[in-house]
Amino acid sequence: TGHYGMELWYKEIIGIRAGIKSWNNFNAGEIQQNPDWSLGGSMRWNFLGIDYAYINNELSPLQYLSIIGKF
């Protein structure tokens, strides 16, 4: 397996990210799994932040939403 991704920020306020997890084929193609990929975004303002992520998993897509406060 390999994990690859990138994240870009604009003025430390808005961020976007993407990634992929690739799978190897075992025993000449007996076990084969599609790669998982993900997309996400972030917003930061003063002490408040919001993060969102979407992960396209073969079994079921996942979504995460986080609210962050810095004290």
Predicted model as a PDB file, atoms N, CA, C, CB and O in Angstrom, pLDDT in the B-factor column:
MODEL        1                                                                  
ATOM      1  N   THR A   1       0.834  -1.194   0.000  1.00 62.00           N  
ATOM      2  CA  THR A   1       0.000   0.000   0.000  1.00 62.00           C  
ATOM      3  C   THR A   1       0.873   1.249   0.000  1.00 62.00           C  
ATOM      4  CB  THR A   1      -0.946   0.003   1.215  1.00 62.00           C  
ATOM      5  O   THR A   1       2.001   1.249   0.492  1.00 62.00           O  
ATOM      6  N   GLY A   2       0.329   2.280  -0.551  1.00 75.00           N  
ATOM      7  CA  GLY A   2       0.976   3.587  -0.534  1.00 75.00           C  
ATOM      8  C   GLY A   2      -0.059   4.650  -0.210  1.00 75.00           C  
ATOM      9  O   GLY A   2      -1.216   4.550  -0.618  1.00 75.00           O  
ATOM     10  N   HIS A   3       0.359   5.651   0.511  1.00 83.00           N  
ATOM     11  CA  HIS A   3      -0.518   6.762   0.884  1.00 83.00           C  
ATOM     12  C   HIS A   3       0.065   8.027   0.273  1.00 83.00           C  
ATOM     13  CB  HIS A   3      -0.660   6.895   2.449  1.00 83.00           C  
ATOM     14  O   HIS A   3       1.239   8.333   0.482  1.00 83.00           O  
ATOM     15  N   TYR A   4      -0.750   8.769  -0.486  1.00 87.00           N  
ATOM     16  CA  TYR A   4      -0.296   9.981  -1.143  1.00 87.00           C  
ATOM     17  C   TYR A   4      -1.328  11.074  -0.921  1.00 87.00           C  
ATOM     18  CB  TYR A   4      -0.055   9.741  -2.656  1.00 87.00           C  
ATOM     19  O   TYR A   4      -2.531  10.811  -0.930  1.00 87.00           O  
ATOM     20  N   GLY A   5      -0.861  12.294  -0.722  1.00 92.00           N  
ATOM     21  CA  GLY A   5      -1.800  13.381  -0.511  1.00 92.00           C  
ATOM     22  C   GLY A   5      -1.137  14.734  -0.598  1.00 92.00           C  
ATOM     23  O   GLY A   5       0.087  14.850  -0.657  1.00 92.00           O  
ATOM     24  N   MET A   6      -1.973  15.757  -0.603  1.00 95.00           N  
ATOM     25  CA  MET A   6      -1.467  17.128  -0.613  1.00 95.00           C  
ATOM     26  C   MET A   6      -2.476  18.048   0.059  1.00 95.00           C  
ATOM     27  CB  MET A   6      -1.175  17.601  -2.060  1.00 95.00           C  
ATOM     28  O   MET A   6      -3.668  17.749   0.140  1.00 95.00           O  
ATOM     29  N   GLU A   7      -1.963  19.171   0.535  1.00 95.00           N  
ATOM     30  CA  GLU A   7      -2.782  20.167   1.214  1.00 95.00           C  
ATOM     31  C   GLU A   7      -2.313  21.539   0.776  1.00 95.00           C  
ATOM     32  CB  GLU A   7      -2.704  20.014   2.762  1.00 95.00           C  
ATOM     33  O   GLU A   7      -1.111  21.802   0.760  1.00 95.00           O  
ATOM     34  N   LEU A   8      -3.233  22.415   0.423  1.00 96.00           N  
ATOM     35  CA  LEU A   8      -2.921  23.779   0.003  1.00 96.00           C  
ATOM     36  C   LEU A   8      -3.703  24.763   0.860  1.00 96.00           C  
ATOM     37  CB  LEU A   8      -3.243  23.986  -1.499  1.00 96.00           C  
ATOM     38  O   LEU A   8      -4.886  24.557   1.130  1.00 96.00           O  
ATOM     39  N   TRP A   9      -3.044  25.829   1.284  1.00 95.00           N  
ATOM     40  CA  TRP A   9      -3.679  26.871   2.093  1.00 95.00           C  
ATOM     41  C   TRP A   9      -3.617  28.197   1.363  1.00 95.00           C  
ATOM     42  CB  TRP A   9      -3.004  26.987   3.477  1.00 95.00           C  
ATOM     43  O   TRP A   9      -2.619  28.507   0.712  1.00 95.00           O  
ATOM     44  N   TYR A  10      -4.684  28.984   1.468  1.00 95.00           N  
ATOM     45  CA  TYR A  10      -4.732  30.332   0.930  1.00 95.00           C  
ATOM     46  C   TYR A  10      -4.810  31.306   2.105  1.00 95.00           C  
ATOM     47  CB  TYR A  10      -5.946  30.513  -0.045  1.00 95.00           C  
ATOM     48  O   TYR A  10      -5.809  31.346   2.823  1.00 95.00           O  
ATOM     49  N   LYS A  11      -3.756  32.085   2.292  1.00 93.00           N  
ATOM     50  CA  LYS A  11      -3.658  33.108   3.342  1.00 93.00           C  
ATOM     51  C   LYS A  11      -3.954  32.564   4.742  1.00 93.00           C  
ATOM     52  CB  LYS A  11      -4.609  34.244   3.037  1.00 93.00           C  
ATOM     53  O   LYS A  11      -4.477  33.284   5.592  1.00 93.00           O  
ATOM     54  N   GLU A  12      -3.625  31.315   4.976  1.00 90.00           N  
ATOM     55  CA  GLU A  12      -3.836  30.661   6.272  1.00 90.00           C  
ATOM     56  C   GLU A  12      -5.286  30.759   6.768  1.00 90.00           C  
ATOM     57  CB  GLU A  12      -2.907  31.270   7.305  1.00 90.00           C  
ATOM     58  O   GLU A  12      -5.540  30.690   7.971  1.00 90.00           O  
ATOM     59  N   ILE A  13      -6.231  30.921   5.836  1.00 94.00           N  
ATOM     60  CA  ILE A  13      -7.655  31.011   6.183  1.00 94.00           C  
ATOM     61  C   ILE A  13      -8.431  29.833   5.607  1.00 94.00           C  
ATOM     62  CB  ILE A  13      -8.251  32.333   5.673  1.00 94.00           C  
ATOM     63  O   ILE A  13      -9.235  29.213   6.303  1.00 94.00           O  
ATOM     64  N   ILE A  14      -8.186  29.525   4.326  1.00 97.00           N  
ATOM     65  CA  ILE A  14      -8.908  28.455   3.652  1.00 97.00           C  
ATOM     66  C   ILE A  14      -7.919  27.396   3.183  1.00 97.00           C  
ATOM     67  CB  ILE A  14      -9.729  29.005   2.459  1.00 97.00           C  
ATOM     68  O   ILE A  14      -6.920  27.707   2.534  1.00 97.00           O  
ATOM     69  N   GLY A  15      -8.206  26.146   3.518  1.00 96.00           N  
ATOM     70  CA  GLY A  15      -7.343  25.042   3.109  1.00 96.00           C  
ATOM     71  C   GLY A  15      -8.144  23.961   2.399  1.00 96.00           C  
ATOM     72  O   GLY A  15      -9.296  23.696   2.743  1.00 96.00           O  
ATOM     73  N   ILE A  16      -7.519  23.341   1.403  1.00 97.00           N  
ATOM     74  CA  ILE A  16      -8.121  22.192   0.731  1.00 97.00           C  
ATOM     75  C   ILE A  16      -7.110  21.056   0.743  1.00 97.00           C  
ATOM     76  CB  ILE A  16      -8.557  22.546  -0.733  1.00 97.00           C  
ATOM     77  O   ILE A  16      -5.901  21.285   0.729  1.00 97.00           O  
ATOM     78  N   ARG A  17      -7.616  19.832   0.769  1.00 95.00           N  
ATOM     79  CA  ARG A  17      -6.715  18.679   0.786  1.00 95.00           C  
ATOM     80  C   ARG A  17      -7.331  17.527   0.015  1.00 95.00           C  
ATOM     81  CB  ARG A  17      -6.399  18.249   2.230  1.00 95.00           C  
ATOM     82  O   ARG A  17      -8.550  17.436  -0.131  1.00 95.00           O  
ATOM     83  N   ALA A  18      -6.475  16.655  -0.471  1.00 96.00           N  
ATOM     84  CA  ALA A  18      -6.896  15.454  -1.192  1.00 96.00           C  
ATOM     85  C   ALA A  18      -5.866  14.366  -0.951  1.00 96.00           C  
ATOM     86  CB  ALA A  18      -7.066  15.734  -2.720  1.00 96.00           C  
ATOM     87  O   ALA A  18      -4.687  14.648  -0.737  1.00 96.00           O  
ATOM     88  N   GLY A  19      -6.320  13.118  -0.986  1.00 93.00           N  
ATOM     89  CA  GLY A  19      -5.405  12.013  -0.775  1.00 93.00           C  
ATOM     90  C   GLY A  19      -5.935  10.730  -1.382  1.00 93.00           C  
ATOM     91  O   GLY A  19      -7.115  10.623  -1.718  1.00 93.00           O  
ATOM     92  N   ILE A  20      -5.042   9.755  -1.519  1.00 89.00           N  
ATOM     93  CA  ILE A  20      -5.414   8.449  -2.044  1.00 89.00           C  
ATOM     94  C   ILE A  20      -4.589   7.391  -1.328  1.00 89.00           C  
ATOM     95  CB  ILE A  20      -5.202   8.377  -3.585  1.00 89.00           C  
ATOM     96  O   ILE A  20      -3.419   7.597  -1.007  1.00 89.00           O  
ATOM     97  N   LYS A  21      -5.227   6.260  -1.088  1.00 82.00           N  
ATOM     98  CA  LYS A  21      -4.545   5.102  -0.510  1.00 82.00           C  
ATOM     99  C   LYS A  21      -4.665   3.987  -1.536  1.00 82.00           C  
ATOM    100  CB  LYS A  21      -5.159   4.680   0.897  1.00 82.00           C  
ATOM    101  O   LYS A  21      -5.764   3.495  -1.795  1.00 82.00           O  
ATOM    102  N   SER A  22      -3.545   3.587  -2.121  1.00 76.00           N  
ATOM    103  CA  SER A  22      -3.581   2.554  -3.150  1.00 76.00           C  
ATOM    104  C   SER A  22      -3.302   1.194  -2.531  1.00 76.00           C  
ATOM    105  CB  SER A  22      -2.564   2.856  -4.266  1.00 76.00           C  
ATOM    106  O   SER A  22      -2.583   1.089  -1.537  1.00 76.00           O  
ATOM    107  N   TRP A  23      -3.868   0.165  -3.118  1.00 65.00           N  
ATOM    108  CA  TRP A  23      -3.722  -1.199  -2.621  1.00 65.00           C  
ATOM    109  C   TRP A  23      -2.980  -2.033  -3.636  1.00 65.00           C  
ATOM    110  CB  TRP A  23      -5.088  -1.825  -2.310  1.00 65.00           C  
ATOM    111  O   TRP A  23      -3.134  -1.839  -4.842  1.00 65.00           O  
ATOM    112  N   ASN A  24      -2.177  -2.958  -3.157  1.00 63.00           N  
ATOM    113  CA  ASN A  24      -1.479  -3.898  -4.025  1.00 63.00           C  
ATOM    114  C   ASN A  24      -2.383  -5.090  -4.331  1.00 63.00           C  
ATOM    115  CB  ASN A  24      -0.158  -4.369  -3.374  1.00 63.00           C  
ATOM    116  O   ASN A  24      -3.254  -5.443  -3.535  1.00 63.00           O  
ATOM    117  N   ASN A  25      -2.167  -5.697  -5.483  1.00 56.00           N  
ATOM    118  CA  ASN A  25      -2.880  -6.937  -5.819  1.00 56.00           C  
ATOM    119  C   ASN A  25      -2.053  -8.103  -5.304  1.00 56.00           C  
ATOM    120  CB  ASN A  25      -3.132  -7.063  -7.371  1.00 56.00           C  
ATOM    121  O   ASN A  25      -0.838  -8.130  -5.499  1.00 56.00           O  
ATOM    122  N   PHE A  26      -2.684  -9.058  -4.656  1.00 57.00           N  
ATOM    123  CA  PHE A  26      -1.987 -10.199  -4.082  1.00 57.00           C  
ATOM    124  C   PHE A  26      -2.261 -11.457  -4.903  1.00 57.00           C  
ATOM    125  CB  PHE A  26      -2.409 -10.408  -2.617  1.00 57.00           C  
ATOM    126  O   PHE A  26      -3.348 -11.616  -5.459  1.00 57.00           O  
ATOM    127  N   ASN A  27      -1.287 -12.336  -4.976  1.00 56.00           N  
ATOM    128  CA  ASN A  27      -1.417 -13.652  -5.626  1.00 56.00           C  
ATOM    129  C   ASN A  27      -2.008 -13.551  -7.031  1.00 56.00           C  
ATOM    130  CB  ASN A  27      -2.286 -14.572  -4.774  1.00 56.00           C  
ATOM    131  O   ASN A  27      -3.039 -14.158  -7.322  1.00 56.00           O  
ATOM    132  N   ALA A  28      -1.380 -12.815  -7.861  1.00 58.00           N  
ATOM    133  CA  ALA A  28      -1.752 -12.702  -9.287  1.00 58.00           C  
ATOM    134  C   ALA A  28      -3.218 -12.312  -9.478  1.00 58.00           C  
ATOM    135  CB  ALA A  28      -1.483 -14.025 -10.004  1.00 58.00           C  
ATOM    136  O   ALA A  28      -3.904 -12.875 -10.332  1.00 58.00           O  
ATOM    137  N   GLY A  29      -3.688 -11.371  -8.703  1.00 58.00           N  
ATOM    138  CA  GLY A  29      -5.035 -10.834  -8.908  1.00 58.00           C  
ATOM    139  C   GLY A  29      -6.141 -11.521  -8.140  1.00 58.00           C  
ATOM    140  O   GLY A  29      -7.308 -11.215  -8.382  1.00 58.00           O  
ATOM    141  N   GLU A  30      -5.850 -12.420  -7.239  1.00 59.00           N  
ATOM    142  CA  GLU A  30      -6.904 -13.073  -6.467  1.00 59.00           C  
ATOM    143  C   GLU A  30      -7.607 -12.097  -5.529  1.00 59.00           C  
ATOM    144  CB  GLU A  30      -6.327 -14.231  -5.670  1.00 59.00           C  
ATOM    145  O   GLU A  30      -8.830 -12.138  -5.390  1.00 59.00           O  
ATOM    146  N   ILE A  31      -6.842 -11.228  -4.892  1.00 62.00           N  
ATOM    147  CA  ILE A  31      -7.432 -10.210  -4.016  1.00 62.00           C  
ATOM    148  C   ILE A  31      -7.192  -8.852  -4.665  1.00 62.00           C  
ATOM    149  CB  ILE A  31      -6.818 -10.266  -2.558  1.00 62.00           C  
ATOM    150  O   ILE A  31      -6.052  -8.461  -4.915  1.00 62.00           O  
ATOM    151  N   GLN A  32      -8.264  -8.155  -4.928  1.00 65.00           N  
ATOM    152  CA  GLN A  32      -8.153  -6.861  -5.573  1.00 65.00           C  
ATOM    153  C   GLN A  32      -9.082  -5.881  -4.871  1.00 65.00           C  
ATOM    154  CB  GLN A  32      -8.485  -6.960  -7.083  1.00 65.00           C  
ATOM    155  O   GLN A  32     -10.253  -6.187  -4.645  1.00 65.00           O  
ATOM    156  N   GLN A  33      -8.572  -4.720  -4.530  1.00 68.00           N  
ATOM    157  CA  GLN A  33      -9.390  -3.715  -3.864  1.00 68.00           C  
ATOM    158  C   GLN A  33      -9.148  -2.371  -4.531  1.00 68.00           C  
ATOM    159  CB  GLN A  33      -9.073  -3.647  -2.345  1.00 68.00           C  
ATOM    160  O   GLN A  33      -8.011  -2.008  -4.832  1.00 68.00           O  
ATOM    161  N   ASN A  34     -10.220  -1.645  -4.755  1.00 72.00           N  
ATOM    162  CA  ASN A  34     -10.094  -0.320  -5.346  1.00 72.00           C  
ATOM    163  C   ASN A  34      -9.426   0.622  -4.365  1.00 72.00           C  
ATOM    164  CB  ASN A  34     -11.465   0.225  -5.765  1.00 72.00           C  
ATOM    165  O   ASN A  34      -9.582   0.463  -3.154  1.00 72.00           O  
ATOM    166  N   PRO A  35      -8.684   1.601  -4.865  1.00 76.00           N  
ATOM    167  CA  PRO A  35      -8.054   2.560  -3.951  1.00 76.00           C  
ATOM    168  C   PRO A  35      -9.092   3.432  -3.250  1.00 76.00           C  
ATOM    169  CB  PRO A  35      -7.063   3.442  -4.710  1.00 76.00           C  
ATOM    170  O   PRO A  35     -10.126   3.763  -3.829  1.00 76.00           O  
ATOM    171  N   ASP A  36      -8.810   3.802  -2.001  1.00 83.00           N  
ATOM    172  CA  ASP A  36      -9.638   4.755  -1.257  1.00 83.00           C  
ATOM    173  C   ASP A  36      -9.109   6.153  -1.536  1.00 83.00           C  
ATOM    174  CB  ASP A  36      -9.634   4.445   0.285  1.00 83.00           C  
ATOM    175  O   ASP A  36      -7.897   6.364  -1.547  1.00 83.00           O  
ATOM    176  N   TRP A  37     -10.003   7.112  -1.762  1.00 88.00           N  
ATOM    177  CA  TRP A  37      -9.566   8.491  -1.948  1.00 88.00           C  
ATOM    178  C   TRP A  37     -10.353   9.388  -0.994  1.00 88.00           C  
ATOM    179  CB  TRP A  37      -9.756   8.947  -3.430  1.00 88.00           C  
ATOM    180  O   TRP A  37     -11.425   9.022  -0.512  1.00 88.00           O  
ATOM    181  N   SER A  38      -9.801  10.558  -0.738  1.00 93.00           N  
ATOM    182  CA  SER A  38     -10.440  11.486   0.198  1.00 93.00           C  
ATOM    183  C   SER A  38     -10.280  12.922  -0.279  1.00 93.00           C  
ATOM    184  CB  SER A  38      -9.849  11.327   1.608  1.00 93.00           C  
ATOM    185  O   SER A  38      -9.329  13.258  -0.986  1.00 93.00           O  
ATOM    186  N   LEU A  39     -11.225  13.757   0.120  1.00 95.00           N  
ATOM    187  CA  LEU A  39     -11.213  15.195  -0.143  1.00 95.00           C  
ATOM    188  C   LEU A  39     -11.574  15.909   1.151  1.00 95.00           C  
ATOM    189  CB  LEU A  39     -12.204  15.581  -1.299  1.00 95.00           C  
ATOM    190  O   LEU A  39     -12.306  15.367   1.978  1.00 95.00           O  
ATOM    191  N   GLY A  40     -11.072  17.103   1.324  1.00 96.00           N  
ATOM    192  CA  GLY A  40     -11.409  17.829   2.541  1.00 96.00           C  
ATOM    193  C   GLY A  40     -11.145  19.313   2.404  1.00 96.00           C  
ATOM    194  O   GLY A  40     -10.518  19.776   1.450  1.00 96.00           O  
ATOM    195  N   GLY A  41     -11.641  20.040   3.383  1.00 96.00           N  
ATOM    196  CA  GLY A  41     -11.445  21.480   3.407  1.00 96.00           C  
ATOM    197  C   GLY A  41     -11.435  21.996   4.831  1.00 96.00           C  
ATOM    198  O   GLY A  41     -11.945  21.351   5.747  1.00 96.00           O  
ATOM    199  N   SER A  42     -10.845  23.173   5.003  1.00 96.00           N  
ATOM    200  CA  SER A  42     -10.752  23.812   6.320  1.00 96.00           C  
ATOM    201  C   SER A  42     -10.954  25.304   6.186  1.00 96.00           C  
ATOM    202  CB  SER A  42      -9.396  23.515   6.985  1.00 96.00           C  
ATOM    203  O   SER A  42     -10.633  25.902   5.159  1.00 96.00           O  
ATOM    204  N   MET A  43     -11.491  25.898   7.240  1.00 96.00           N  
ATOM    205  CA  MET A  43     -11.577  27.355   7.358  1.00 96.00           C  
ATOM    206  C   MET A  43     -11.109  27.732   8.752  1.00 96.00           C  
ATOM    207  CB  MET A  43     -13.037  27.878   7.087  1.00 96.00           C  
ATOM    208  O   MET A  43     -11.498  27.093   9.730  1.00 96.00           O  
ATOM    209  N   ARG A  44     -10.282  28.759   8.854  1.00 94.00           N  
ATOM    210  CA  ARG A  44      -9.787  29.270  10.133  1.00 94.00           C  
ATOM    211  C   ARG A  44     -10.092  30.769  10.207  1.00 94.00           C  
ATOM    212  CB  ARG A  44      -8.247  28.999  10.297  1.00 94.00           C  
ATOM    213  O   ARG A  44      -9.853  31.518   9.261  1.00 94.00           O  
ATOM    214  N   TRP A  45     -10.620  31.176  11.346  1.00 92.00           N  
ATOM    215  CA  TRP A  45     -10.889  32.586  11.554  1.00 92.00           C  
ATOM    216  C   TRP A  45     -10.718  32.881  13.028  1.00 92.00           C  
ATOM    217  CB  TRP A  45     -12.308  32.975  11.063  1.00 92.00           C  
ATOM    218  O   TRP A  45     -11.420  32.311  13.863  1.00 92.00           O  
ATOM    219  N   ASN A  46      -9.788  33.770  13.358  1.00 89.00           N  
ATOM    220  CA  ASN A  46      -9.441  34.103  14.741  1.00 89.00           C  
ATOM    221  C   ASN A  46      -9.203  32.829  15.555  1.00 89.00           C  
ATOM    222  CB  ASN A  46     -10.558  34.953  15.390  1.00 89.00           C  
ATOM    223  O   ASN A  46      -8.239  32.109  15.292  1.00 89.00           O  
ATOM    224  N   PHE A  47     -10.046  32.542  16.523  1.00 92.00           N  
ATOM    225  CA  PHE A  47      -9.850  31.373  17.382  1.00 92.00           C  
ATOM    226  C   PHE A  47     -10.711  30.184  16.949  1.00 92.00           C  
ATOM    227  CB  PHE A  47     -10.163  31.733  18.827  1.00 92.00           C  
ATOM    228  O   PHE A  47     -10.681  29.143  17.605  1.00 92.00           O  
ATOM    229  N   LEU A  48     -11.475  30.312  15.865  1.00 95.00           N  
ATOM    230  CA  LEU A  48     -12.423  29.290  15.455  1.00 95.00           C  
ATOM    231  C   LEU A  48     -11.982  28.618  14.152  1.00 95.00           C  
ATOM    232  CB  LEU A  48     -13.816  29.898  15.293  1.00 95.00           C  
ATOM    233  O   LEU A  48     -11.451  29.270  13.252  1.00 95.00           O  
ATOM    234  N   GLY A  49     -12.210  27.304  14.065  1.00 95.00           N  
ATOM    235  CA  GLY A  49     -11.881  26.571  12.850  1.00 95.00           C  
ATOM    236  C   GLY A  49     -12.919  25.498  12.561  1.00 95.00           C  
ATOM    237  O   GLY A  49     -13.530  24.941  13.473  1.00 95.00           O  
ATOM    238  N   ILE A  50     -13.111  25.216  11.267  1.00 97.00           N  
ATOM    239  CA  ILE A  50     -14.029  24.170  10.830  1.00 97.00           C  
ATOM    240  C   ILE A  50     -13.283  23.291   9.836  1.00 97.00           C  
ATOM    241  CB  ILE A  50     -15.336  24.774  10.194  1.00 97.00           C  
ATOM    242  O   ILE A  50     -12.661  23.793   8.900  1.00 97.00           O  
ATOM    243  N   ASP A  51     -13.344  21.985  10.040  1.00 96.00           N  
ATOM    244  CA  ASP A  51     -12.729  21.015   9.136  1.00 96.00           C  
ATOM    245  C   ASP A  51     -13.790  20.055   8.625  1.00 96.00           C  
ATOM    246  CB  ASP A  51     -11.588  20.241   9.843  1.00 96.00           C  
ATOM    247  O   ASP A  51     -14.667  19.628   9.375  1.00 96.00           O  
ATOM    248  N   TYR A  52     -13.705  19.714   7.329  1.00 96.00           N  
ATOM    249  CA  TYR A  52     -14.608  18.746   6.719  1.00 96.00           C  
ATOM    250  C   TYR A  52     -13.774  17.754   5.913  1.00 96.00           C  
ATOM    251  CB  TYR A  52     -15.675  19.454   5.815  1.00 96.00           C  
ATOM    252  O   TYR A  52     -12.807  18.144   5.257  1.00 96.00           O  
ATOM    253  N   ALA A  53     -14.140  16.487   5.960  1.00 95.00           N  
ATOM    254  CA  ALA A  53     -13.458  15.459   5.171  1.00 95.00           C  
ATOM    255  C   ALA A  53     -14.473  14.464   4.629  1.00 95.00           C  
ATOM    256  CB  ALA A  53     -12.389  14.730   6.019  1.00 95.00           C  
ATOM    257  O   ALA A  53     -15.415  14.075   5.320  1.00 95.00           O  
ATOM    258  N   TYR A  54     -14.267  14.062   3.386  1.00 95.00           N  
ATOM    259  CA  TYR A  54     -15.061  13.020   2.741  1.00 95.00           C  
ATOM    260  C   TYR A  54     -14.104  11.917   2.321  1.00 95.00           C  
ATOM    261  CB  TYR A  54     -15.870  13.579   1.510  1.00 95.00           C  
ATOM    262  O   TYR A  54     -13.129  12.181   1.617  1.00 95.00           O  
ATOM    263  N   ILE A  55     -14.368  10.686   2.743  1.00 90.00           N  
ATOM    264  CA  ILE A  55     -13.511   9.547   2.421  1.00 90.00           C  
ATOM    265  C   ILE A  55     -14.352   8.532   1.652  1.00 90.00           C  
ATOM    266  CB  ILE A  55     -12.890   8.907   3.718  1.00 90.00           C  
ATOM    267  O   ILE A  55     -15.347   8.020   2.165  1.00 90.00           O  
ATOM    268  N   ASN A  56     -13.946   8.250   0.424  1.00 88.00           N  
ATOM    269  CA  ASN A  56     -14.651   7.286  -0.410  1.00 88.00           C  
ATOM    270  C   ASN A  56     -14.055   5.909  -0.152  1.00 88.00           C  
ATOM    271  CB  ASN A  56     -14.560   7.666  -1.924  1.00 88.00           C  
ATOM    272  O   ASN A  56     -13.066   5.526  -0.777  1.00 88.00           O  
ATOM    273  N   ASN A  57     -14.654   5.177   0.760  1.00 79.00           N  
ATOM    274  CA  ASN A  57     -14.212   3.846   1.129  1.00 79.00           C  
ATOM    275  C   ASN A  57     -15.022   2.816   0.349  1.00 79.00           C  
ATOM    276  CB  ASN A  57     -14.350   3.620   2.652  1.00 79.00           C  
ATOM    277  O   ASN A  57     -16.191   3.049   0.043  1.00 79.00           O  
ATOM    278  N   GLU A  58     -14.412   1.686   0.028  1.00 75.00           N  
ATOM    279  CA  GLU A  58     -15.100   0.657  -0.754  1.00 75.00           C  
ATOM    280  C   GLU A  58     -16.345   0.121  -0.037  1.00 75.00           C  
ATOM    281  CB  GLU A  58     -14.143  -0.492  -1.055  1.00 75.00           C  
ATOM    282  O   GLU A  58     -17.343  -0.183  -0.690  1.00 75.00           O  
ATOM    283  N   LEU A  59     -16.302   0.003   1.279  1.00 79.00           N  
ATOM    284  CA  LEU A  59     -17.445  -0.511   2.025  1.00 79.00           C  
ATOM    285  C   LEU A  59     -18.545   0.528   2.198  1.00 79.00           C  
ATOM    286  CB  LEU A  59     -16.996  -1.001   3.377  1.00 79.00           C  
ATOM    287  O   LEU A  59     -19.720   0.237   1.978  1.00 79.00           O  
ATOM    288  N   SER A  60     -18.162   1.741   2.593  1.00 84.00           N  
ATOM    289  CA  SER A  60     -19.138   2.796   2.809  1.00 84.00           C  
ATOM    290  C   SER A  60     -18.422   4.144   2.868  1.00 84.00           C  
ATOM    291  CB  SER A  60     -19.945   2.542   4.107  1.00 84.00           C  
ATOM    292  O   SER A  60     -17.414   4.269   3.563  1.00 84.00           O  
ATOM    293  N   PRO A  61     -18.919   5.149   2.158  1.00 89.00           N  
ATOM    294  CA  PRO A  61     -18.306   6.478   2.248  1.00 89.00           C  
ATOM    295  C   PRO A  61     -18.438   7.049   3.666  1.00 89.00           C  
ATOM    296  CB  PRO A  61     -18.954   7.437   1.227  1.00 89.00           C  
ATOM    297  O   PRO A  61     -19.434   6.811   4.349  1.00 89.00           O  
ATOM    298  N   LEU A  62     -17.432   7.798   4.094  1.00 91.00           N  
ATOM    299  CA  LEU A  62     -17.426   8.410   5.420  1.00 91.00           C  
ATOM    300  C   LEU A  62     -17.328   9.923   5.279  1.00 91.00           C  
ATOM    301  CB  LEU A  62     -16.257   7.864   6.279  1.00 91.00           C  
ATOM    302  O   LEU A  62     -16.705  10.431   4.347  1.00 91.00           O  
ATOM    303  N   GLN A  63     -17.954  10.641   6.219  1.00 94.00           N  
ATOM    304  CA  GLN A  63     -17.847  12.090   6.271  1.00 94.00           C  
ATOM    305  C   GLN A  63     -17.535  12.503   7.703  1.00 94.00           C  
ATOM    306  CB  GLN A  63     -19.153  12.770   5.764  1.00 94.00           C  
ATOM    307  O   GLN A  63     -18.101  11.964   8.655  1.00 94.00           O  
ATOM    308  N   TYR A  64     -16.633  13.460   7.843  1.00 95.00           N  
ATOM    309  CA  TYR A  64     -16.254  13.986   9.159  1.00 95.00           C  
ATOM    310  C   TYR A  64     -16.412  15.503   9.142  1.00 95.00           C  
ATOM    311  CB  TYR A  64     -14.785  13.583   9.532  1.00 95.00           C  
ATOM    312  O   TYR A  64     -16.058  16.160   8.163  1.00 95.00           O  
ATOM    313  N   LEU A  65     -16.940  16.049  10.221  1.00 96.00           N  
ATOM    314  CA  LEU A  65     -17.047  17.480  10.400  1.00 96.00           C  
ATOM    315  C   LEU A  65     -16.555  17.803  11.809  1.00 96.00           C  
ATOM    316  CB  LEU A  65     -18.515  17.978  10.169  1.00 96.00           C  
ATOM    317  O   LEU A  65     -17.027  17.233  12.792  1.00 96.00           O  
ATOM    318  N   SER A  66     -15.596  18.728  11.888  1.00 96.00           N  
ATOM    319  CA  SER A  66     -15.026  19.112  13.185  1.00 96.00           C  
ATOM    320  C   SER A  66     -15.096  20.614  13.352  1.00 96.00           C  
ATOM    321  CB  SER A  66     -13.566  18.627  13.315  1.00 96.00           C  
ATOM    322  O   SER A  66     -14.871  21.368  12.405  1.00 96.00           O  
ATOM    323  N   ILE A  67     -15.407  21.042  14.554  1.00 96.00           N  
ATOM    324  CA  ILE A  67     -15.355  22.463  14.926  1.00 96.00           C  
ATOM    325  C   ILE A  67     -14.289  22.605  15.985  1.00 96.00           C  
ATOM    326  CB  ILE A  67     -16.748  22.994  15.444  1.00 96.00           C  
ATOM    327  O   ILE A  67     -14.302  21.898  16.993  1.00 96.00           O  
ATOM    328  N   ILE A  68     -13.362  23.524  15.756  1.00 93.00           N  
ATOM    329  CA  ILE A  68     -12.187  23.667  16.614  1.00 93.00           C  
ATOM    330  C   ILE A  68     -12.173  25.058  17.230  1.00 93.00           C  
ATOM    331  CB  ILE A  68     -10.882  23.411  15.818  1.00 93.00           C  
ATOM    332  O   ILE A  68     -12.409  26.053  16.544  1.00 93.00           O  
ATOM    333  N   GLY A  69     -11.895  25.120  18.518  1.00 95.00           N  
ATOM    334  CA  GLY A  69     -11.719  26.393  19.199  1.00 95.00           C  
ATOM    335  C   GLY A  69     -10.368  26.443  19.896  1.00 95.00           C  
ATOM    336  O   GLY A  69      -9.999  25.503  20.600  1.00 95.00           O  
ATOM    337  N   LYS A  70      -9.633  27.525  19.708  1.00 87.00           N  
ATOM    338  CA  LYS A  70      -8.335  27.693  20.367  1.00 87.00           C  
ATOM    339  C   LYS A  70      -8.503  28.649  21.548  1.00 87.00           C  
ATOM    340  CB  LYS A  70      -7.257  28.229  19.364  1.00 87.00           C  
ATOM    341  O   LYS A  70      -9.068  29.734  21.409  1.00 87.00           O  
ATOM    342  N   PHE A  71      -8.006  28.231  22.704  1.00 83.00           N  
ATOM    343  CA  PHE A  71      -8.119  29.059  23.902  1.00 83.00           C  
ATOM    344  C   PHE A  71      -6.749  29.406  24.429  1.00 83.00           C  
ATOM    345  CB  PHE A  71      -8.937  28.350  24.981  1.00 83.00           C  
ATOM    346  O   PHE A  71      -6.633  30.101  25.438  1.00 83.00           O  
TER     347      PHE A  71                                                      
ENDMDL                                                                          
END                                                                             
